[in-house]
Amino acid sequence: MAFEFTALKHKLASAALALGVTTLLAGIALPALAQQKIKLGTPARITYSYAPFLMAIEMGYMKDEGIELEIVEFLGTSLLVPQVANKSVDIGFPSADIVIINRQPGKDYMPVRFFYNSARSNIWEFAVLEDSPIKSIADLKGKKIGIGALANGNVPITRGMYKEMGMTAGKDYDFVPTGVGAPAIRALTNKDVDAFNGFDAIIAQFETAGLKIRRLDQPTKYSGLLSNGFMVHEDTLKSNPKLLSGFGRAISKGVVACEANMDFCVRNTWKYYPSTRGDKGTDAEQLTSGRHILESRMKRNLNFNDIGGARRFGEYAPQVWKDYIDVLFDGGELTSKQIDINSLYTNEFVPEFNKFDPAQVQAQAKARQ
């Protein structure tokens, strides 16, 4: 009996201690999880195209994953990719063409790979003034085509497209680097260039600036190509899958949140990058302009046709990579199609990217003003 009583006293004491610790912890704010600082490299200046990324920061989705994000701007995919390859940038957001071209036999291998499909269809468009006599991309023979920079990801695609049509840059047409934003608008308005070949948000910005333009249709094989995605050094795929899973999940939530509350998404972009707002028009007019530009990119972020329409954020369709290789080869940008597409991307983290409740994210976003 003495033994049983002693044992009972020990159990009661242990229970009381546990209860005391639990009560103590309940009254103390525990420190937040340590945040890992990550550099995200973009291939262009920040526009509304990047609004979902900023939404992921503002809504706390990055913080929830233990990530503190620093965004570093570059001027072109060909400048960004080497920064990922040498680990100066942790995660990059380039287009795919430069990496595909680098995977040809005989090229120096850059140890990088895409892990999240973001802009899921071709973001690059051709714009001409509304009253221009140019009606098709074929009409640009002998003309000047404005581009943001020679390092931009559209250059190999456009060169390839014209190569297939029997035209060569510098002989049958000329690329003219104009920059983007106001300089590009001036170049087109002043007819320093006959057309501008730029990404969706830049073309939409022409319209919000009051420029009357027309978009030129591109062959389906080009308009259906994938565009920018998230890429890392191959070492990171092996050493930090938790980071990549959490980053992709936060980005997915950011896209859903932007879709649910476009107005807040636009205003949030102003908060982080005030220059995106512009300095003309009323608050309502600026908001309308911002929505127009943002919607042009959201169409690409939410285009899941390549995987049958199911909303599986981040997933790549193997066939789209094969199509991309065919386009670059047919256009003369590749000397061989013997490229292992599995060396270009991975879908291994897709299940983790989609482990969240979209309805909950939508409700959170709609509650923001």
N, C-alpha and C positions, 0 to 999 in steps of 0.2 A: 504493500500500500504506500509505503514511504517513497519507493522508487517511482510509482505511477504519479504521485503527487508532485514530486520534483520535476518529472518530465512535463507534466501539465503546466507548471510554473514557467518552464523554459519556453514552451509553445506560446503561452500568453504574452510573455515578455517579447518574444520575436515578433508576434503579431502587432503588439503595441508600437514596437520600434518601426516596423514597416509602415504602419498607419501614420506615425509621426513624420517619417521621411516624406511620405506621399503628401501629407498636409503642408509640410514645409515647401516642397517643390511647387505645389499649387499656388503658393503665394509669391513665388519668385519668377520673374521674367527670365526664361532661359536664353542664353546667347544664341543668335541665329547661326545657322550652319556657315562655315567658312566659305567665302565666295572665291571661285577660281577665275582669275582675270584672263580673258580671252580676247585676242585681236581678230576682228573680222575685217577682211579687206574687200572693198568694192571696186569695180572696174570703171566707175564714173562718179562724178559729184552726186551728192545725195539729192534725190528728187522724191516725188510721191511714190515712185516705184518701190522705195524702201520703207514705206509707211508701216507695213505689217511687222517689220523687224522692230521698229520703234514702239509699236503697240505691244509687242512681247516684252519690251523693257518696262514700259509704263504700267502695264497691268500686273507686273510682278511675276510673270511667267518665267523669265530668265532667272530671277532671284530664287524662285521656287526650286529651280534645278541646280542651284549653287553656282550660277554663272554671273560674272560681272563683265559686261560686254563693252569693248572699246572699238569703235568703227574708224577704220583708216581708209581714206579715199585715194585711189590710183586713177590714172588716165589711160585705161585700156586693159583688156584681158592679157595681152602679151607682156605687159609690165607686171601684172598681178601674179600670174601663175608662177614665175620664178621665185617670188617672195614666199609662196607657200612651199615650194620645193626646197628652199633653203631654211625653212622654219622661222623666217622673220615674221610671218603672219600665220596664225593658228588655223583659221578657216578662211577660205576665199569664196567669192561669188562670181566666178568667170563664166563665159560662154564655153562651149565644148570644142569648137573647131581647133583651137591651138593645141589642145591636149591630144586630139585625134591625129593631127598632122605630126606631132612629136612621136607618136607610137609607130610610125612607119619603120620597116626594117632598115637598120643602118643609122638611125637617129640616136642621139644620146638620150637615154631613158630618164625621164623626170619622174621620181617616185611619188606621184600624186594620184588621187582617185576621187571621183564624185560619190557622195553618199546621200544626197537629198535633191530630188527634182523639184525645183521651185517655179520658174517661168516655163510652163509645160508646153508651150508652142512658140513659134517664131515671133520674137518681139520686134524684129527689124522691118521697117516700112519705108516706102518711097513716097515723098510728097512733092507736088508741083503747085505753082500758083493756079488758082481756079481758072484764070483766063489763058493759061499756057496752051500752046498748040500741041504739046506733048500729051499723047493719049495712052501710051503703053511704055513699058520698060525698054522695048526694042527701039522706040523713038529717041532714046538717049544716046544713040550712036553719034559720035562727034561732039557730044555735049560734056559739060562739066557737072560732076556729081558731088555735092557737098557731103562731108562726113565730119563727125566730131573730131576724130583723130585717126591717124594711120594705124595706131595700135588697137583700135576698136575691133571687137569680135565679129562685126558684120563684114569686114573687108575680105577675108577669105571666101565667105559665102557669096558675096556679090561678085568677086572676081571669078569664082567658079561658075556662077550662073551665066555671066557674060562669055566666059570661055566656051561654054556649051553652045552659045549662040554665035560663036565664031568671032568674038570681039576680044581685044586685049587692052588692058589698062595702059595708058600712056600713048597708045596708037589710035584706038577707036573711040576712046573716052578718057576722061581725066578725073581722078579723085582730087578734091580740093578740101583739105582740112580747114574747117571754119570755127571749131569749137562748138559748144551747144548753147542753148538758151538764146539770149539777146543777139550774140554775134551770128548765130545760125539764121535767126529771123532776118537780120539785116542783109546777110548774104543772099538769101532767097528773094527778099523784097527788092533789093537793088539789082537783082539779076546778075550778081557776080557768079552764081551757080544756077544751073537750069533745073536742078532737082536736089532734094536733100534726102539722104539715106540714113535714117537714125532710128533709135528705139522708140517704142510706142509712146512713152511718157513725154519724150521731147516733141514728137509730132503733135500730140494732144496739146502741148504747151503752145505751139504755133496758133492753134485754134482759139485758145483762151486769151491770147494776145490780140485777137481780132483779125488775124491773117486768114484770108479766104483761100483754102487749099483743096486739092484733090489727092487721094491716095491712088497709086498705081497698083493694079493687081499683079501678083506674082504667081508663077506656076505652083500647083498644089504641092509638088514634091519639095518646094522650098518653104511655103507657108506653114506646113505641118511639122517642120523641124523643131526639136526641143531647143531651148535657149539656156539661160543662166541657171546654175544650180550651185549647191554648196560642195566644196572640195577641201580635202585635207591631205597632209602627208601620209603616206602608207603606214608609217610607224604609229601614227595616232589611231588608225583603225584598230591596231592590235593592242596598244597600250592604254587607250582611254575610251572604250566603247560606251561607258556610262555618260561621259561628257557629250558624245555625239548623239546618243539617244535623247538626252535631256535637251540639248540645243534644238534638235529637230522637232521635238514635242512642243517646245516653247514657240518656235516659228509657226508650227501648224495652228496653235492656239491664236497666235497673232493674226493669221490670215482669217480665221473664223470670227475673231473679234472685230476686225476691220469690216468684214462683210456685214456684220450685225449692226454696226454703228459707224457708217461712213463719215458722218459729220465730225464725230469725236476723233476718228482716225486722222482726218485732215487737220483738225486743230492740234492734235498731239504732235503731228509733224512740224507744225509751226513752233511748238514749244521747244523741240529739240534742235530744229534747224530753221530759225526765223527767216532766213533768206528765201525759203521755199514759198513764203506767203506772197511775195511781191509787194510793191508799194503803190499800186494803182487800184482804184475801185473801193467800194464800200466793203464792210465785213461780209455782208451777204453775197456780194459779187465775187469776192475772193474765195469764199466757201464753195460757191457753185463751180468756179474754175478748178479749185482743188479736187472736188469730187469728180469732175470730168477727166482729169489727168489720172487720178487714182483708179477710176473704173477701167481705164484702158489697160492697166496692168493686172487688175484683179481678174479680168477675163482670162488672162493667161495662167494666173495662179490657180484658177478653179476650172481649168479645162482638163477633164479626165478622160477624154475620148480615146486616148491612146491605150488606156487600160480598161476599156469597156464601160466607162462612166461611173464606176464606183469611187467614192471619195476616200482614196487611200493616199493620204498626203506623203509626199517624198518618194513615191515609187516610180521607177523607170521601167519602160517597156523595151525589151531587147530589140524589137524590130525597128524602133525609132533610131537606135544607134546604128543599125545596119543601113538604114536609109540615109543617115548622115554621111556615113563612109562612102556610099554610092554617089551621093551628090558631090562630095569633095573630089572623088576619083574622076567622075565624068567631067568635072570642070577643070581638071588638070592640077588640082591642089595636092593630090596624092599620086605617088608613082606606083603604089601597090595597095590592094585591098586586103592584104594578109595581116589584118589587125585583130587581135584577140579582144573582143568587146568586154570580156570579163575583167580585163586590165584597166578599163576605163571607169567602171562604176561598181557599186554594190547596193543591193537591196536588203542587206542583212538587218538593218535597224528599222525598217518600215513598220513592223508591228509595234515597236516602242514609240514611234512618232505619233501613232494613232491611239495611244492609251490615254484617252481623256474623254470627258463627257461634253460633246459639242453644245448641248442645250444649256449646260451650266456656264460655259464660256460665253455663249450668246447672251444669257441673262446678265452676266457680269458687265459685258460691254454695253448693253442697252441701258444699264443703270448709270453710266457715266455721261456727264454733260460737257 
